[in-house]
Amino acid sequence: HKLPRKGWSDECGKSYNGLSCATWRLMHMVTVGVAEHQGGTNLIEAGIVDDDTPTFTPMSAAGVIRGYIANFFGCKDCRDHFLSQYDDCSFRRCIRLADKDDDDIDADDWKELALWLWEVHNDVSVRVANEKVQRN
Protein backbone atom coordinates (compact mmCIF):
# COMPACT_ATOMS: atom_id res chain seq x y z
CA HIS A 1 0.00 0.00 0.00
CA LYS A 2 1.55 3.26 -1.14
CA LEU A 3 1.46 6.20 1.25
CA PRO A 4 -0.31 9.27 -0.16
CA ARG A 5 2.64 11.58 0.50
CA LYS A 6 6.32 11.25 1.20
CA GLY A 7 6.73 13.90 3.87
CA TRP A 8 5.16 15.29 6.98
CA SER A 9 2.13 17.53 7.04
CA ASP A 10 2.22 20.76 5.05
CA GLU A 11 2.68 22.68 8.31
CA CYS A 12 5.67 20.57 9.40
CA GLY A 13 7.10 19.80 5.98
CA LYS A 14 9.27 22.91 5.83
CA SER A 15 10.87 22.36 9.22
CA TYR A 16 14.24 20.66 9.40
CA ASN A 17 12.80 18.06 11.76
CA GLY A 18 9.27 16.97 10.92
CA LEU A 19 8.99 14.64 13.91
CA SER A 20 9.82 17.42 16.33
CA CYS A 21 7.24 19.68 14.69
CA ALA A 22 4.60 16.95 14.74
CA THR A 23 5.31 16.20 18.41
CA TRP A 24 4.86 19.87 19.35
CA ARG A 25 1.60 20.00 17.36
CA LEU A 26 0.33 16.88 19.13
CA MET A 27 1.23 18.25 22.57
CA HIS A 28 -0.49 21.56 21.83
CA MET A 29 -3.64 19.74 20.71
CA VAL A 30 -3.59 17.58 23.83
CA THR A 31 -3.29 20.57 26.17
CA VAL A 32 -6.17 22.37 24.46
CA GLY A 33 -8.25 19.19 24.55
CA VAL A 34 -7.59 18.74 28.27
CA ALA A 35 -8.70 22.32 28.88
CA GLU A 36 -11.74 22.04 26.63
CA HIS A 37 -12.92 18.83 28.27
CA GLN A 38 -11.75 19.86 31.75
CA GLY A 39 -9.61 16.77 32.06
CA GLY A 40 -12.63 14.60 31.26
CA THR A 41 -14.84 15.83 34.07
CA ASN A 42 -17.34 17.50 31.74
CA LEU A 43 -17.70 14.20 29.84
CA ILE A 44 -18.63 12.48 33.09
CA GLU A 45 -21.06 15.28 34.02
CA ALA A 46 -22.71 15.01 30.60
CA GLY A 47 -23.15 11.25 31.04
CA ILE A 48 -20.96 10.50 28.01
CA VAL A 49 -18.55 8.35 30.04
CA ASP A 50 -18.92 6.40 33.29
CA ASP A 51 -18.51 8.11 36.65
CA ASP A 52 -15.43 6.00 37.41
CA THR A 53 -13.58 7.11 34.26
CA PRO A 54 -10.13 8.45 35.20
CA THR A 55 -9.73 12.20 34.77
CA PHE A 56 -6.75 14.55 34.59
CA THR A 57 -5.83 17.71 36.42
CA PRO A 58 -3.70 20.22 34.51
CA MET A 59 -0.68 19.05 36.53
CA SER A 60 -1.29 15.36 35.91
CA ALA A 61 -1.75 16.01 32.17
CA ALA A 62 1.60 17.83 32.15
CA GLY A 63 3.09 14.78 33.85
CA VAL A 64 1.82 12.56 31.04
CA ILE A 65 3.48 14.86 28.50
CA ARG A 66 6.69 14.66 30.51
CA GLY A 67 6.51 10.87 30.51
CA TYR A 68 5.96 10.78 26.77
CA ILE A 69 8.96 13.00 26.09
CA ALA A 70 11.14 11.05 28.55
CA ASN A 71 10.34 7.70 26.99
CA PHE A 72 9.68 8.33 23.31
CA PHE A 73 11.30 11.53 22.06
CA GLY A 74 14.33 10.62 19.95
CA CYS A 75 16.38 13.80 20.13
CA LYS A 76 18.46 13.33 23.30
CA ASP A 77 19.47 17.01 23.66
CA CYS A 78 15.87 18.11 23.11
CA ARG A 79 14.55 15.52 25.54
CA ASP A 80 17.09 16.41 28.23
CA HIS A 81 16.37 20.12 27.85
CA PHE A 82 12.60 19.61 28.11
CA LEU A 83 12.94 17.33 31.13
CA SER A 84 15.29 19.77 32.84
CA GLN A 85 12.86 22.63 32.31
CA TYR A 86 9.96 20.51 33.51
CA ASP A 87 11.73 19.22 36.60
CA ASP A 88 12.99 22.73 37.46
CA CYS A 89 9.39 24.05 37.31
CA SER A 90 10.35 26.48 34.53
CA PHE A 91 7.75 29.05 33.57
CA ARG A 92 6.22 28.59 37.03
CA ARG A 93 4.78 25.17 36.11
CA CYS A 94 4.61 24.03 39.74
CA ILE A 95 2.64 27.12 40.73
CA ARG A 96 0.48 27.61 37.63
CA LEU A 97 -0.85 24.12 36.99
CA ALA A 98 -3.66 23.07 39.27
CA ASP A 99 -3.37 19.70 40.97
CA LYS A 100 -6.39 19.65 43.22
CA ASP A 101 -9.84 18.08 43.20
CA ASP A 102 -11.55 18.60 39.86
CA ASP A 103 -14.39 20.49 41.55
CA ASP A 104 -11.95 23.15 42.73
CA ILE A 105 -10.41 23.82 39.31
CA ASP A 106 -11.87 26.84 37.51
CA ALA A 107 -11.83 27.66 33.79
CA ASP A 108 -8.66 29.75 34.03
CA ASP A 109 -6.82 26.87 35.73
CA TRP A 110 -7.57 24.62 32.77
CA LYS A 111 -6.17 27.16 30.30
CA GLU A 112 -2.84 27.38 32.14
CA LEU A 113 -1.68 24.00 30.81
CA ALA A 114 -1.91 25.16 27.20
CA LEU A 115 -0.40 28.55 28.01
CA TRP A 116 2.49 26.95 29.90
CA LEU A 117 3.26 24.65 26.97
CA TRP A 118 3.22 27.60 24.53
CA GLU A 119 5.79 29.38 26.71
CA VAL A 120 7.99 26.28 26.82
CA HIS A 121 7.71 25.88 23.04
CA ASN A 122 8.48 29.56 22.42
CA ASP A 123 11.56 29.25 24.62
CA VAL A 124 12.72 26.22 22.63
CA SER A 125 12.17 28.08 19.34
CA VAL A 126 14.25 31.04 20.53
CA ARG A 127 17.00 28.76 21.85
CA VAL A 128 17.16 26.78 18.59
CA ALA A 129 17.22 29.99 16.52
CA ASN A 130 20.05 31.40 18.66
CA GLU A 131 22.04 28.19 18.29
CA LYS A 132 21.55 28.31 14.52
CA VAL A 133 22.80 31.92 14.40
CA GLN A 134 25.84 31.04 16.50
CA ARG A 135 26.73 28.14 14.18
CA ASN A 136 26.60 30.41 11.12
Secondary structure, 3 states (H helix, E strand, C coil): CCCCCCCCCHHHHCCCCHHHHHHHHHHHHHHHHHHHCHHHHHHHHCCCCCCCCCCCCHHHHHHHHHHHHHHHCCCHHHHHHHHHHHHCCHHHHHHHCCCCCHHHCCHHHHHHHHHHHHHHHHHHHHHHHHHHHHHC
